[in-house]
Amino acid sequence: MTNSNFKLLLVFVMLFSLSFGSLFTAKDASAQSMEERLDALTEEVELLKQGGMGGSLGQQYGFGDAASKVYNTSAGLSIGGYGELVGKFYANEQKTDQTDAYRGVFYIGYKFTDEWSLNTEIEIEHADESFLEFAYIDYLPKALNGNLGFRAGLLLLPTGIINELHEPTLFHGVYRPQTETTMLPTTNRENGVGLFGETDNKTIEWKAYYITSLKNPGTGADGNTNKNFRSKGSSSTANELAITGSVKYNMNNSTVIGASYYRGNIQPSGSTASSYDMNDPKSRVEWRTIYLMGELAGFEYRALYTNHKLSNIDRFNAYITDAANTKFGTKQVGYYWEVAKDIGPMMGASWYVAPFFRYENLNFHKATDSSATSNRNYQDLQYYNVGVSIKPIANIVLKLDQLRHTNPGTNNDYTQYNIGVGYIF
């Protein structure tokens, strides 16, 4: 760990310690009043009435409806989750059609006190892979009225929209947008500590984390995806640490403006570790993202733009054994916009029925240096997604869509038909 990284970590520890020391008052359980004990017993009875699961659906602190259940319970255990079952089928291309038990997820939270809580997400993907998606402790001092909190553990990065709001009822299309899958990777999580907060009226929400930096994806890495940079908190190399944060302005009930930032160096790994002098400049990645979403005249909309700068990337590209045109560029740019309209009321139906359209454009080689050559296969990748999302109730969504991809380089175009069902609880 570099000296500057150590100083940043020390600042986080000091902030936590100062707040903890000034706000914490020891209270022995044996000294509780009879009234407090009766209140606790009443809460336990209420939890039993709810089936012991606790919590209700509803977004808190930037997380999805089901992921927020621990914040919506007074005490004890909360259990939620979501799932996705999908199928993709191709028109005439030589590609394999596929069905997939894509995700089965359980949120298990526990509110120890009004100030301390645990939140976890355990995911099973493709029916046979399991992951810990996040697991963190929150400290929300009563004296700060929820305006400032402290967090430590395996954290979801607050980058873009989808990384935190990734439950299937919260986005259109069977699959998440490509911009927030391959360029701005999801689901992206790292070990670390952080601060978060919001104003009294929730007009402003923000997060600031100090986390383990990007994993070195190895010698065979390709420059047209950033997914392999995720260490996922698994035995993560921690020679380099990173900063990330977000701010969200809830302008009104129907308009949200957001921005996020990530900055970190690529970790040394394996044979590359000896090539990194700790005092030399490293290969650095910065992700800068802005977005707008809301509703206007009955139409839902989203627009997101992300701009990535890769500094000293020649150091990293030197270790990649692939051809020069598959290495990483010095600049990546991606964006998408989408519109949707609930026509259920127009049909006289109580169901939510929303046709949608989404356009995406990705450019992984917006700029390159002498360590790589520009590749048309990595530029101006376009995705046209049209379909419908149907919710018979708020917890269940049925999705149908057509995805058209065009690639100006190798003419690797395809049309993909998707069908899916998702749920939250």
N, C-alpha and C positions, 0 to 999 in steps of 0.2 A: 504494500500500500504506500502511495507517495505521501510526502509530508503535507501537501495541500489537502489530499483526501482525508488524512487523519485529522486535520484541523476542522474540516467540515463535519466529520463524525463527532468530534468533541463538542462542537456547537450544538448539535442535536441533543446529545446527552445532557449538556448543561441546561438547555431549555426545558427538557423533560424534568430534570431534577429540581430546578427552581419552581416550576409549576406544581410539581408533586409535593415539594416540601412546604409550600405556602398554602396549599389547598387541602392536603390530607389531614384528617384528625382521627386519631386512633379511637376505636370504639370496640370495647370488649363485648363479645356476644353474650356473656353471662350477665352483663349490666343492662341489657335491653329491657325496656319497660314492658309491662304487660300489654299495653296498647300496641306497641311495635310488634310484639309476638302475634297478637290477634290479627294485625294487618297482614303479616307474613302468611299466616294460616289461611286468611281469606284469599290471598293471591294464589296459594297452592290449590285451593278448592276450585277457583276459576280456571286454572290450568287443566285440572282434571275434567272439568266440564267441556273444555275444548278438545278433549282426547289426548291431553298431555303434549300436544304439538306446539301450542303457543303461537303468537304472532299472526298478523294478517298481511295480505299482499298490499304493496304500496311502496313506491320508490322513495328511498332515503339516501342522502349523502352521495348521490350520483349512481347508485347501484340499481339493478333491475328490480322488478316487482317481487319476485320470489327470493332473490338474494337479500332483500331488505327485511325479511321477517323478524330477524333478531332485534332490529331496532323498533319494531312495532309490537313488542311484547313487554309486559311489565317486569317479568322475572322468569328465570328457568329456561327450559329447553324449547327450541323452535326448530321445526323440520319443514323444509320446502324442497323444491326441485323443478327440473324441466327435462324435456326429452324431445328428440327429433328422429323420425323415421323417414327416409328419403329414397327416391329413385331417380336415375338420370338415364336418358335414352337419346341416341343420336340419329340424325336423319340418314345420310348416305355415307358418312365418313367411316373409315376402317377403325372404329373404336368400339370398345366393349361396353355394352349396356350394363347397368349395375343397380341393385337395390342395396340398402344399407341401414342397419340399426345404428344410426349415426351417433347419437348421443343419449346417454341416460345419466342424469346428474342429480345429486342430492346435496342440498344445503343443510348443514347441521350447525346450529348456533346455540350459544348458551349465554344468557345474561346473568352474570354472577351478582351484580349489584346495579344500582342506577347508573354507576360510573364505569364499571368494567364489564366488557363483553367479549365473547369469542365468536368469530364467524369463519366457516369453512365451506369449501366447495369440493366435492369428490365426484369425479367424472369417469364414466365408462364410455369409451369411444369404439365404434365399429364392432361392438359386442364382445371384444376380447382384449381391449387395451384400457388400463386404468391410470388415472392421473390425479394428483392433488392440484387443483386449479388455483386455489388460494386458501390461506389459513393465517389469520392475524388476530391479534389482541387490540382492542380499542379501549382507550381511556378518555372519557368525556366528563371532565370535572363539572359538578353541579353549579359551582360558582360562576362558570362561564356560559351557562344556559345553552349549551350545545353549539356555541359560536366558534369554539376551538377544541380540537381533539388531537390525540396522539395515537399513533398506530405503529405496530411492529409485527413482522412476520413475512409470510409469502404474499406479496402484494400484486394485485392487478394494476398494471400501468395505466394512468389516466390519460391515454393518448387517443385522440379522435373520439368517435361516438361509440362504435361497436365493441371496443375492447371491454368496456364496463357494462354496456347495455346490449348483451349478446343473447338474451333469451329469445326464443323463436317468435314470440308474440310481439316483439318490439321492432322487427324489421321486415320489410317486404322481400319477397323472393325466397325460394327454397334454400339457396345458399347465400351466405353473407357477401357483401360487395367485394369485388376483387381488390379494390383500392385499399380496403381495410382487412385484407387477408394476406396478400403477398407483398405489397409495398409497405403498408403500416400493419405489421403482423399481429394477428390475433389467434388464440387468446394469449397475450403476452404478460408474463408475470415473472417477478424476481424477488429475492430475499432483500429486505431492507427495513428502514424506519421512515416515518414521515409525520407531517402535520396536515390537518384538514380542517375546514371550517365553512361557515356560512353566516350571512347576516340574519337578523331576527326575522325578516320577512322572506328570506331565501331568494332575494333578488340576485345576490352574488354567492356563488359556491366556488370553492377553490381547494386545491391539493398541492402539496410539495413533498416529494419523496427523495430519499438518498438510498440508492440500491446497488446491487451487484450489476456490473456493466455487461456488455454484449459478449456472448460466447463466440470463440473462434470456430467457425463451422467446418474447418478442415481444408485439405488441399484440393478436394474436388468440388468446392463451392462454385455455384453459378451466380452471375451477377444480375439475374432477372427475378430474384426473390430475396426477401429479407427474413423469411420464416426460420431459416437455419441459424440465425443469430440468437434465438431464444435459448437460454439455459434451463428455463422452467423451474429454477430453484433446486435442481438435482445435482448434488456434489459440484456446485458452481465454482469455477475458478474465480478468485476475488482479488487478484493483483490490481485490477482496475475497478473503480466504483463510478457510478453515474448519477446524474440528477435528472429528475423529470417532474413536471407539474402541469396543472391545468387551471383555467378559470372559466366560469360559465356565468353569463349574464342572462337571467330570466327577465326579459324586457317586459313581458306581460304573460297572460295565461296561454298565449298562442305563439309566442316568438322566443326563441333561444339563440343566443350568439355565444360561441365557445372557441377557445383556443388552447392548444397544448404544445409542450416543448419537451424534447428529450436530447440529452447530450452525454455521450460516453465514449470511451476508448475501447477498441476491440481487445479482448483478453489475449495474452500469450497462451499457447496451447501446444503440448507435445514438443515436436522438434523446433517449433517457432520460439519457444520460451528462451532459448539460449541466444536468439537473434535480437531479443528486445533488451537493450540497455535501459534500466529504469529511469535514467536521466535524459534519454533521447525523446524527441517528439514521437507520438504514437499515431497509428491510424485511428482517426476520430470520426464519429457519426453524429450528426445533428438532424433531428426530425422536427420540423415546424409545421403545425397544422392549424387551420381555422375552419369553422363550419357554421352553418346557419340552418335551423330547422324550426318547423312550426306549422301553422295552418292559416290559410288566407282564402277568404270567400268560399269556404267549404272544401278547399283542396289542401291536402297535406303535402309538405315539401321538405326536402333535405338537399343541402349542397355542401360538399367538403372539398378542400384543397390542401394537399400536403406537399411540402418542398423539402428535399433531403440534401444535405451537404456532406460529402465524405472527404475529409482532409487527410493528407499524407497517405492516401490509399495505395500509393505505389509500394509502400512497405508491406502492406497486406497482399496485394496482387502478386508480389514476387514469390509468395509461397504457394500460390494456386497453380496447379500443374496443367490446367485446361488451356485451350487456345486463347489467344489475346482477346478475341472478340466475345468471349464468354466471361471475361473478368468484370470487376465492378467499375462503374463510372464514378466521376467526381460529383455528379449532380443527378438526382432523380426527382421527377415531378409526376404527381397523379391527382386526378380529381374525378368526382362524379356528382351528378344531380339526379333527383328523382321527384316525381309527382304521383299522387294517388288521390282517389275520390271515393268516399263511401256512398254507394248508390243503393244501399239497403232500404232506406226510407223512401226513395223514389219508386222502389219495387213493391212497396207495402210490406216489407219484411222487417222483422225485429233483429235479424242477423246483420252483422257487419260484413258488407260485401264491397271490397275495394279493388278495382282495377288499378294497376300502377305501370309506370314506365321509368326505367333507369338507364342513363348513359354514363359510361366510364371511359377514361383515357389514361393510359399508363405509359411512362417513358423512363426506363431504367438507365438509358444512355443519353440523357439530356446534354451531358458534357462528359468528356473523358480526358485523361492525361496520357502521357507517353507510355504508361504501363499497360494500357488497354487500347483496343481499336474499336471504333464505333460500329455497332451492330444493328442493322435495320430490324432484326428479329426482336430486339429489345426496345424498339421505339414505336410510338403511336399505336400501341395495342388498344383496340377498341372493343367494348362490350355493350351490346344492346339487349336489355332485359325487359320483357313485357309479360304481364301475367295478372293474377288476381289472388288476393288474400281474403279468406272467408272465416269469420269467427261466429260460430253459433252461440257461444258464450265467451266471456272475456278470457277464460283459461285455456281455450282450445283454438288452434288455427289450422285451416286446411289451405294448402298453397299449390298453385299450378302456374308454371311460367315457361317461356321460351327464351333461351339465351343464345344470342348470335355473337360470335367472336371473329374478328378480322385481324390478321397479322400481315403487315405490308412487306415483311422480309421474305419468308419462305412460302407465303400464301397458305399458311397452315390455318385456314378458316374452318369453322365448324358451326353447326347448329345443334343445340342441346335442349331437349325437352325434360323438364323437371317436375316432379310431383312430391309432395311432402305433407306430413302432419306433425304438428308440434303442440306441446302442452306445458303448462306451468301449474304448480300447486303450492 
